[in-house]
Amino acid sequence: MARKDDVKLKEKVVGFRGDYYELTPQAHHKVKNLIYPVPNPDFPFLGVHFTRMTNGEIECGPNAVFTFKREGYQKTDFSLTDTIDALSYKGTWKLFFNNMSFGINEYRRAFSKRLFLKTLQRMIPSLEPGDIRPGRAGVRALLLSQDGDTRDDFRIEYHGNSIHVLNAPSPAATASLAIGDYVSLEAEKQFSLK
């Protein structure tokens, strides 16, 4: 939408898939609350965590791997157009080269339950292979600069009669109402609505 409104964008949005496992019912007692790691500021991704869902299920994950399709929720999803679009951007390659070992480990975990479990066991050592089963996947739209730096902050641009939310990283869904309030107040100021 921002491009169609002629907003000059220096960054590009690149997709990364996050695969989740979920705890089996017999392992639910091992997680009473949300469990999150201390974030590593060197990486744009939070790392695995345990989230108790509203239906009582408990998700664990995700990993973070480049997706070869904008809406590629399956490990083998592929779109030539989306892949060329992302890989023709120099910022994508800079991110890859700057985080090579991290990226390789993420791909290894994407295809190995044993390695994924090993990462989860850093927070809950008592987890066993039978405690987890494959869950859903999500795709994160990552705003990436030309130098491979991730723009992990909110980015809002004003252009003509429009306000564009260009980046709303996690916890964007959690904060969506607050973001909406902020954009509404900014619209009142920007467009003299009061």
SVG drawing of the C-alpha trace seen along z (x, -y; Angstrom):
<svg xmlns="http://www.w3.org/2000/svg" viewBox="-13 -21 42 61">
<polyline fill="none" stroke="black" stroke-width="0.4" points="0.0,0.0 2.8,-2.4 4.5,-1.8 1.2,-2.4 1.0,-5.7 4.5,-6.6 6.2,-6.4 9.9,-6.1 11.0,-3.0 14.7,-2.3 13.9,1.1 12.3,4.2 10.0,6.7 11.4,10.2 9.5,13.3 10.7,15.7 8.7,18.8 8.6,19.9 7.7,23.5 6.1,24.4 5.7,27.6 3.0,28.0 3.1,29.8 1.2,33.1 -1.5,33.1 0.6,35.3 3.3,32.6 1.0,29.6 1.9,29.7 5.5,28.7 4.4,25.2 2.3,23.2 2.9,19.7 4.5,18.0 8.2,18.8 10.4,16.5 14.2,16.3 16.2,13.1 16.4,11.7 19.8,11.6 20.1,8.1 22.4,9.4 19.6,11.3 16.2,10.1 14.4,13.1 13.3,13.8 14.2,17.5 12.0,20.3 9.5,19.7 6.5,21.4 3.1,19.8 -0.1,21.0 -2.9,20.4 -6.5,19.4 -7.8,22.9 -5.4,24.5 -2.8,25.7 0.8,24.8 3.0,23.8 6.7,24.0 8.9,22.4 9.5,20.9 12.6,21.2 13.2,18.6 14.0,19.6 13.9,17.7 10.7,18.6 10.7,19.1 7.1,17.9 5.4,14.8 2.7,17.0 4.8,20.1 3.5,21.8 4.8,25.3 8.4,26.2 8.4,27.0 6.2,24.0 7.9,22.2 7.1,19.3 9.7,18.4 8.5,14.8 8.6,14.3 12.0,16.0 13.5,13.8 12.0,10.7 13.6,11.5 16.9,12.8 17.5,10.0 17.6,7.6 21.2,7.0 19.9,6.6 18.7,10.2 22.2,11.5 23.9,9.2 21.6,10.6 22.4,14.2 26.2,13.6 26.2,11.7 24.2,14.5 25.4,17.5 25.9,20.0 22.7,18.8 20.7,19.4 22.2,22.8 21.3,23.9 17.7,22.6 17.3,24.7 18.7,27.8 16.1,27.4 13.4,26.9 13.9,30.5 15.0,32.2 12.6,32.7 15.6,33.8 17.5,30.6 14.3,28.5 13.8,30.4 17.4,29.8 16.8,26.1 13.5,26.3 15.3,28.3 17.5,25.3 14.4,23.8 12.7,27.0 15.3,29.8 12.7,32.5 11.1,32.3 11.2,35.6 10.6,36.5 7.1,37.7 6.2,34.4 6.1,32.4 4.3,32.8 4.4,30.7 2.2,27.6 1.5,24.7 3.8,22.3 3.7,18.6 5.3,16.2 6.9,13.0 7.3,10.0 10.7,8.6 11.6,5.0 15.2,5.3 17.6,2.5 20.0,2.6 22.9,3.3 21.1,6.4 20.0,4.7 16.6,5.6 14.3,2.8 12.9,4.1 11.1,1.0 7.7,-0.5 7.9,-2.5 5.1,-4.8 5.3,-7.1 3.1,-10.1 2.5,-10.7 -0.1,-13.1 -3.5,-12.0 -2.2,-8.7 -0.5,-7.1 1.4,-4.0 2.4,-1.5 5.5,0.0 6.8,2.1 5.0,3.4 7.1,6.2 6.2,8.6 4.3,7.9 2.3,6.1 -0.8,8.4 -0.8,8.0 -0.4,4.2 -2.7,3.8 -5.3,1.8 -2.6,-0.5 -1.1,-0.9 -4.6,-1.8 -5.1,-4.4 -1.7,-5.9 -2.4,-6.0 -5.8,-7.6 -4.3,-10.3 -1.6,-11.0 -4.3,-11.2 -6.1,-13.8 -2.9,-15.9 -1.7,-15.3 -5.0,-16.0 -6.4,-18.5 -9.4,-16.4 -10.4,-18.1"/>
</svg>
